[in-house]
Amino acid sequence: MKWFRFLLAKRYFDAGYGLTGYLKYVIALVGIGAAIQDIPLIYIFLSGLGYGIFCYVLGRFWHKYDLVKTEQELNNLFNPFVAQVREKLKIEKFK
C-alpha cells in the first residue's frame, strides 16, 4: 500500500484534531491575543506545534485503546439502518 505510514499518522492527527474541535477556537483566540500583546511569534508558533503534537498523541491513544470502535458503536445505536439489519439478522444489541 502506498503512503500507508503517512496516512496512518494523518488519521491519528485527524482523530485528535476532531476530538479537540472546540479547544482550537480558544487556542486561536489566545494566539491572536498573544500576537496583539507583542509576544514573540516563535512562542506562538511553538504553541501551535505543541497543539498539533497533542492532537497526534490523543488520536493515537484513541485508536490504540479502541475508543474509535466504541464511538462507532454509539453511532450505530441511533442509526435506523443498523437497527434494521441487526433485527433482521437477529444480532444482539451491544450493552
Biotite code that builds the C-alpha atoms (Angstrom):
import biotite.structure as struc

atoms = struc.array([
    struc.Atom([0.000, 0.000, 0.000], chain_id="A", res_id=1, res_name="MET", atom_name="CA", element="C"),
    struc.Atom([1.292, 3.386, -0.959], chain_id="A", res_id=2, res_name="LYS", atom_name="CA", element="C"),
    struc.Atom([1.776, 6.044, 1.705], chain_id="A", res_id=3, res_name="TRP", atom_name="CA", element="C"),
    struc.Atom([0.396, 3.798, 4.465], chain_id="A", res_id=4, res_name="PHE", atom_name="CA", element="C"),
    struc.Atom([2.523, 5.189, 7.306], chain_id="A", res_id=5, res_name="ARG", atom_name="CA", element="C"),
    struc.Atom([1.879, 8.787, 6.306], chain_id="A", res_id=6, res_name="PHE", atom_name="CA", element="C"),
    struc.Atom([-1.872, 8.253, 6.024], chain_id="A", res_id=7, res_name="LEU", atom_name="CA", element="C"),
    struc.Atom([-1.946, 6.401, 9.346], chain_id="A", res_id=8, res_name="LEU", atom_name="CA", element="C"),
    struc.Atom([-0.207, 9.351, 11.015], chain_id="A", res_id=9, res_name="ALA", atom_name="CA", element="C"),
    struc.Atom([-2.716, 11.667, 9.311], chain_id="A", res_id=10, res_name="LYS", atom_name="CA", element="C"),
    struc.Atom([-5.573, 9.549, 10.662], chain_id="A", res_id=11, res_name="ARG", atom_name="CA", element="C"),
    struc.Atom([-4.175, 9.827, 14.196], chain_id="A", res_id=12, res_name="TYR", atom_name="CA", element="C"),
    struc.Atom([-3.854, 13.593, 13.849], chain_id="A", res_id=13, res_name="PHE", atom_name="CA", element="C"),
    struc.Atom([-7.335, 13.950, 12.336], chain_id="A", res_id=14, res_name="ASP", atom_name="CA", element="C"),
    struc.Atom([-8.866, 11.940, 15.182], chain_id="A", res_id=15, res_name="ALA", atom_name="CA", element="C"),
    struc.Atom([-7.166, 14.084, 17.826], chain_id="A", res_id=16, res_name="GLY", atom_name="CA", element="C"),
    struc.Atom([-7.984, 17.293, 15.983], chain_id="A", res_id=17, res_name="TYR", atom_name="CA", element="C"),
    struc.Atom([-11.624, 16.274, 15.736], chain_id="A", res_id=18, res_name="GLY", atom_name="CA", element="C"),
    struc.Atom([-11.785, 15.489, 19.444], chain_id="A", res_id=19, res_name="LEU", atom_name="CA", element="C"),
    struc.Atom([-10.361, 18.883, 20.372], chain_id="A", res_id=20, res_name="THR", atom_name="CA", element="C"),
    struc.Atom([-12.542, 20.783, 17.931], chain_id="A", res_id=21, res_name="GLY", atom_name="CA", element="C"),
    struc.Atom([-13.819, 23.319, 20.437], chain_id="A", res_id=22, res_name="TYR", atom_name="CA", element="C"),
    struc.Atom([-10.404, 23.804, 22.007], chain_id="A", res_id=23, res_name="LEU", atom_name="CA", element="C"),
    struc.Atom([-8.949, 25.097, 18.734], chain_id="A", res_id=24, res_name="LYS", atom_name="CA", element="C"),
    struc.Atom([-11.103, 28.218, 18.950], chain_id="A", res_id=25, res_name="TYR", atom_name="CA", element="C"),
    struc.Atom([-9.793, 29.003, 22.424], chain_id="A", res_id=26, res_name="VAL", atom_name="CA", element="C"),
    struc.Atom([-6.232, 28.446, 21.238], chain_id="A", res_id=27, res_name="ILE", atom_name="CA", element="C"),
    struc.Atom([-6.797, 30.683, 18.210], chain_id="A", res_id=28, res_name="ALA", atom_name="CA", element="C"),
    struc.Atom([-8.226, 33.432, 20.399], chain_id="A", res_id=29, res_name="LEU", atom_name="CA", element="C"),
    struc.Atom([-5.300, 33.196, 22.809], chain_id="A", res_id=30, res_name="VAL", atom_name="CA", element="C"),
    struc.Atom([-2.890, 33.218, 19.866], chain_id="A", res_id=31, res_name="GLY", atom_name="CA", element="C"),
    struc.Atom([-4.453, 36.369, 18.443], chain_id="A", res_id=32, res_name="ILE", atom_name="CA", element="C"),
    struc.Atom([-4.308, 37.984, 21.886], chain_id="A", res_id=33, res_name="GLY", atom_name="CA", element="C"),
    struc.Atom([-0.669, 36.982, 22.247], chain_id="A", res_id=34, res_name="ALA", atom_name="CA", element="C"),
    struc.Atom([0.180, 38.465, 18.854], chain_id="A", res_id=35, res_name="ALA", atom_name="CA", element="C"),
    struc.Atom([-1.553, 41.731, 19.785], chain_id="A", res_id=36, res_name="ILE", atom_name="CA", element="C"),
    struc.Atom([0.404, 41.866, 23.050], chain_id="A", res_id=37, res_name="GLN", atom_name="CA", element="C"),
    struc.Atom([3.701, 41.613, 21.145], chain_id="A", res_id=38, res_name="ASP", atom_name="CA", element="C"),
    struc.Atom([4.628, 38.159, 22.413], chain_id="A", res_id=39, res_name="ILE", atom_name="CA", element="C"),
    struc.Atom([7.337, 36.813, 20.085], chain_id="A", res_id=40, res_name="PRO", atom_name="CA", element="C"),
    struc.Atom([5.888, 34.862, 17.173], chain_id="A", res_id=41, res_name="LEU", atom_name="CA", element="C"),
    struc.Atom([8.203, 31.932, 17.827], chain_id="A", res_id=42, res_name="ILE", atom_name="CA", element="C"),
    struc.Atom([6.334, 31.261, 21.093], chain_id="A", res_id=43, res_name="TYR", atom_name="CA", element="C"),
    struc.Atom([3.006, 31.369, 19.305], chain_id="A", res_id=44, res_name="ILE", atom_name="CA", element="C"),
    struc.Atom([4.359, 29.059, 16.591], chain_id="A", res_id=45, res_name="PHE", atom_name="CA", element="C"),
    struc.Atom([5.745, 26.609, 19.168], chain_id="A", res_id=46, res_name="LEU", atom_name="CA", element="C"),
    struc.Atom([2.400, 26.618, 20.988], chain_id="A", res_id=47, res_name="SER", atom_name="CA", element="C"),
    struc.Atom([0.649, 25.726, 17.734], chain_id="A", res_id=48, res_name="GLY", atom_name="CA", element="C"),
    struc.Atom([3.195, 22.997, 17.084], chain_id="A", res_id=49, res_name="LEU", atom_name="CA", element="C"),
    struc.Atom([2.612, 21.671, 20.600], chain_id="A", res_id=50, res_name="GLY", atom_name="CA", element="C"),
    struc.Atom([-1.131, 21.601, 19.935], chain_id="A", res_id=51, res_name="TYR", atom_name="CA", element="C"),
    struc.Atom([-0.504, 19.638, 16.732], chain_id="A", res_id=52, res_name="GLY", atom_name="CA", element="C"),
    struc.Atom([1.641, 17.112, 18.586], chain_id="A", res_id=53, res_name="ILE", atom_name="CA", element="C"),
    struc.Atom([-1.017, 16.850, 21.289], chain_id="A", res_id=54, res_name="PHE", atom_name="CA", element="C"),
    struc.Atom([-3.648, 16.127, 18.610], chain_id="A", res_id=55, res_name="CYS", atom_name="CA", element="C"),
    struc.Atom([-1.465, 13.350, 17.173], chain_id="A", res_id=56, res_name="TYR", atom_name="CA", element="C"),
    struc.Atom([-0.839, 11.757, 20.575], chain_id="A", res_id=57, res_name="VAL", atom_name="CA", element="C"),
    struc.Atom([-4.526, 11.965, 21.533], chain_id="A", res_id=58, res_name="LEU", atom_name="CA", element="C"),
    struc.Atom([-5.551, 10.380, 18.225], chain_id="A", res_id=59, res_name="GLY", atom_name="CA", element="C"),
    struc.Atom([-3.023, 7.615, 18.658], chain_id="A", res_id=60, res_name="ARG", atom_name="CA", element="C"),
    struc.Atom([-4.366, 6.934, 22.157], chain_id="A", res_id=61, res_name="PHE", atom_name="CA", element="C"),
    struc.Atom([-7.927, 6.986, 20.784], chain_id="A", res_id=62, res_name="TRP", atom_name="CA", element="C"),
    struc.Atom([-7.068, 4.272, 18.259], chain_id="A", res_id=63, res_name="HIS", atom_name="CA", element="C"),
    struc.Atom([-4.756, 2.219, 20.490], chain_id="A", res_id=64, res_name="LYS", atom_name="CA", element="C"),
    struc.Atom([-7.428, 1.673, 23.121], chain_id="A", res_id=65, res_name="TYR", atom_name="CA", element="C"),
    struc.Atom([-10.210, 1.049, 20.555], chain_id="A", res_id=66, res_name="ASP", atom_name="CA", element="C"),
    struc.Atom([-12.205, 4.094, 21.578], chain_id="A", res_id=67, res_name="LEU", atom_name="CA", element="C"),
    struc.Atom([-12.896, 4.540, 17.859], chain_id="A", res_id=68, res_name="VAL", atom_name="CA", element="C"),
    struc.Atom([-14.859, 1.278, 17.887], chain_id="A", res_id=69, res_name="LYS", atom_name="CA", element="C"),
    struc.Atom([-16.784, 2.355, 20.972], chain_id="A", res_id=70, res_name="THR", atom_name="CA", element="C"),
    struc.Atom([-17.586, 5.666, 19.315], chain_id="A", res_id=71, res_name="GLU", atom_name="CA", element="C"),
    struc.Atom([-18.798, 3.858, 16.194], chain_id="A", res_id=72, res_name="GLN", atom_name="CA", element="C"),
    struc.Atom([-20.962, 1.527, 18.256], chain_id="A", res_id=73, res_name="GLU", atom_name="CA", element="C"),
    struc.Atom([-22.559, 4.545, 19.936], chain_id="A", res_id=74, res_name="LEU", atom_name="CA", element="C"),
    struc.Atom([-23.344, 5.945, 16.483], chain_id="A", res_id=75, res_name="ASN", atom_name="CA", element="C"),
    struc.Atom([-24.832, 2.593, 15.487], chain_id="A", res_id=76, res_name="ASN", atom_name="CA", element="C"),
    struc.Atom([-27.241, 2.679, 18.435], chain_id="A", res_id=77, res_name="LEU", atom_name="CA", element="C"),
    struc.Atom([-29.016, 5.645, 16.842], chain_id="A", res_id=78, res_name="PHE", atom_name="CA", element="C"),
    struc.Atom([-28.716, 4.587, 13.194], chain_id="A", res_id=79, res_name="ASN", atom_name="CA", element="C"),
    struc.Atom([-32.048, 3.230, 11.885], chain_id="A", res_id=80, res_name="PRO", atom_name="CA", element="C"),
    struc.Atom([-30.381, 1.212, 9.115], chain_id="A", res_id=81, res_name="PHE", atom_name="CA", element="C"),
    struc.Atom([-28.125, -0.603, 11.586], chain_id="A", res_id=82, res_name="VAL", atom_name="CA", element="C"),
    struc.Atom([-31.149, -1.296, 13.816], chain_id="A", res_id=83, res_name="ALA", atom_name="CA", element="C"),
    struc.Atom([-32.997, -2.881, 10.882], chain_id="A", res_id=84, res_name="GLN", atom_name="CA", element="C"),
    struc.Atom([-30.000, -5.007, 9.899], chain_id="A", res_id=85, res_name="VAL", atom_name="CA", element="C"),
    struc.Atom([-29.491, -6.186, 13.465], chain_id="A", res_id=86, res_name="ARG", atom_name="CA", element="C"),
    struc.Atom([-33.171, -7.020, 13.776], chain_id="A", res_id=87, res_name="GLU", atom_name="CA", element="C"),
    struc.Atom([-33.229, -8.958, 10.505], chain_id="A", res_id=88, res_name="LYS", atom_name="CA", element="C"),
    struc.Atom([-30.013, -10.880, 11.288], chain_id="A", res_id=89, res_name="LEU", atom_name="CA", element="C"),
    struc.Atom([-31.024, -11.307, 14.942], chain_id="A", res_id=90, res_name="LYS", atom_name="CA", element="C"),
    struc.Atom([-27.846, -9.689, 16.245], chain_id="A", res_id=91, res_name="ILE", atom_name="CA", element="C"),
    struc.Atom([-27.978, -8.812, 19.919], chain_id="A", res_id=92, res_name="GLU", atom_name="CA", element="C"),
    struc.Atom([-27.605, -5.148, 20.806], chain_id="A", res_id=93, res_name="LYS", atom_name="CA", element="C"),
    struc.Atom([-24.317, -4.033, 22.277], chain_id="A", res_id=94, res_name="PHE", atom_name="CA", element="C"),
    struc.Atom([-24.606, -3.378, 26.009], chain_id="A", res_id=95, res_name="LYS", atom_name="CA", element="C"),
])
